[in-house]
Amino acid sequence: MFEDDFLKVIELFHRKKDRDIKQAIKYLHKSSQSGNKYSSFMLGFLYETGNNVEQNIQESMKYYEKSYKQGDTEGLIKIGFFYGS
């Protein structure tokens, strides 16, 4: 199930015509809730950078931690950078 949502995200982000970022972010949230570590990490990145969402470091950390708990070591690395700086 989450693979389908994540594929929709990729499609919506990479369309050259009719790109729908808001819809893609909705699918990211859905995919993250379904256990997709890549979606959780991507949400962490979006909230960290403020790219297409309001920048929110606390939300960013929440999603990086979630991605780590879902098995993505990159999430732990990002958390380490925050605590190390």
MOFEN-V340667 format. One line per field, one symbol per residue. phi: phi as a letter, one per 20 degrees, with the letter a starting at -180 (. if undefined). Layout:
phi=???
This chain:
phi=.fffffffggfffefedlfcfffffffffffffeoefffffffgffffemembffbfffgfgfffffffeodfffffffffffed
